[in-house]
Amino acid sequence: MTVKRVRWEREIPSRLAVDVLVVGGGPAGIAASLSAARLGASVLLVEQQGCLGGLGTSGLVPGFCPMSDGERVIVGGIGREVVDRLRERGGTGADDGPEQWDWIAFNPESLKVLYDEMVGEAGVGVRFFTTLVDVLVEGRQVRGAVFSGRSGPYAVEARTFVDATGDGLLSYLSGAACEIGDEAGRLQPPTLCSIFAGVDWETFKGWREGDQPGAAVQRAVEQAIKEGFFSSPDRHHSGAWRTGRRLAGMNVGHAHGVNGADDEQLTEGIIRARRVVQENFAFYRKYVRGFEEAELAATAALLGVRETRRVVADYMLSEGDFVARRSFADQIGRYNYPIDLHPPAATDADYEAFLAEFRGEYVYGAGQSYGIPLRSLIVRDLDNVMVAGRCMGTDRKMQGSTRVMPCCFITGQAAGVAAAMAAGGDGAVRKVESGLVVEGLRKDGAYVPRA
C-alpha cells in the first residue's frame, strides 16, 4: 500500500495548565505523580486505559519482581508503600508474608483501587481513556501535549513533563532521539498474561515437592514439546503465580516477532497471543498436576510488551555498569534484577543464550546492586522533560533489568521529584542539583545510599 501524507490542522482548546504533566499511568507514572504532588506541584496524570497500574493491572502481570538485594529492601519509598498498603488490605498473594520481598504476587483488582486512593490522597489530577497524539515543542522546550479523549482533542500545558509511556512516546513525538531493539532490530517477544481459576495449589505443591521453583513445570514443557503438543516449540516458560486461594496469574507463552511500537504488529500480536494463551491453558490442564480442573477466567486487555523504544538520555546506563555494580555520584537509587532478555525466537540457541545470562552470567550475589544515575532520566535532546520506567536511558542489555515494575517505581519517583523541583524554577531539569533530588527522595522513604 502506498503511504500518502495529508495535512491535518485544527484549532483546539487548551484545557489545563499544570506544573508537572505525567504521561503514562504505570508504576513509573504513578510514582512520578505522587512524588511531584507531595512536593506541592500541581500534577496531571494521563492514562489511555481505564485504570492505573499499566501491565500490573490492565496487563494482568501477576506480581512484583524482587524488591530486596537479599540483605535489605532496596525498593523503598513509593514502591514499598504500595506493597505495605496492599498487604494491609489482603491484596497480595495467598502465600505472601511480611518478610517476603522477593517475587511478590498480588491481586490486580486490589492494586487498581489502591492506586486510585493514593493519587486521590496526593491531589493528583487524573484523566483516563485519554491518548497522547502530539506534542507542542519550541526549540528544546516542550510547551504542551495534545490528547484525544471522548470529547475530542485538547491540549494541556505544563512547565515540566515526565515521559512514563513505556514506549518513550512523548519524547519520540517531541523529536528526541530513541533507540530500539538489538543491532539486528530484534526485540523481546511480548506475552499476553491471563488468570486461571479453580487451581488446586496443594496438589500442585505435592507434585513439584523437592524441585527448584519452576523445574517440574519446565520438565512438563520439554515433554510436551517432544510429543508435538505446541504449535511452536517455545522452551522459555515464565509460569504461574499464586494470586488467590484458587487463582493463578499466568505469565506464559510468547508472540515472537512483534514490535510493540508498531500499531499493525501490535494488533496482529495480541490476536496471535490469545491463541497462545488457549494453547498454554490446554497444556496446563493436561501436563501440570493441580490444574486438571482449572478454568481460563480472563486474558489481559494489554499485551505484555517488554521492549520498544529507549529514549537517549544524558547518560545511557549500560551492561558494563551492571557488571561493575557501578555507583554514581548522582545516583537516585539502586537495583539488582538480572538482565532478563526473553529469547527473540523460539529456537534452542536463543533459549540457551537466555539461560546463560539470566541464570548465570548476570546474577548478583546477596547485597549486590547497581546505581541508577539521575542523568539516565534526563532526555538528552530536551530541556524540561524527564523519562522514567521501561523507556529510560539505557542500552538494550541494561533495559532487560530496569524494565520491571519495582525499578519503575524507583525511576518514576526520582523523575517526579526532579520535575517538581524544576517546575518551581524555569523548568530546566538539568539545573536541579542531584543532591536536592536525593534529599527529597530520602524524605519520602526511598533507599538511596551514598556512592
Helices and strands as residue ranges (DSSP letters): E 14-23, H 27-38, E 43-46, G 54-56, E 63-64, H 77-88, E 104-105, H 108-122, E 125-127, E 131-138, E 141-149, E 152-163, H 169-173, E 178-180, E 194-197, H 201-207, H 215-226, E 239-242, E 247-251, H 263-287, E 295-299, E 309-311, H 319-324, E 331-335, H 348-356, I 357-361, E 370-373, G 374-377, E 385-387, G 389-391, H 396-402, H 405-423, G 429-431, H 434-443
